[in-house]
Amino acid sequence: MNSENYKTEIHNMIANGKDPKDMVIQMCRPQCKWYDDKYDRCVKAFLSLKNADPEKNCMYPYRDLVTCVEACVQPKIQHALRGNEHGSIFA
């Protein structure tokens, strides 16, 4: 699906009272593959250790992944919100 189709789908979902975030996350996650791979490597490394908890030990790579995905998701949803036709809902 191209970016114009996503924009239309996001507008439609918001108009119907649905949260488009999960769909947009799926669209944005491939753009953060480097961070995703880094997190996966960390989890695998800690799982190989005895008695290691990867959720606690891989906090920073996970934070980097979430930050990357959110940086892609937030503007796509924000620009689709009603009242943001001119680029800023606060102007």
URDANOR-V241259 format. One record per helix or strand of 2 or more residues. SS is the DSSP state (H for helix, E for strand). FROM is the first residue (numbers start at 1). LEN is the number of residues. If there is no record, write none. Layout:
SS_FROM_LEN / SS_FROM_LEN
//
This chain:
H_3_13 / H_21_27 / H_54_4 / H_59_20
//
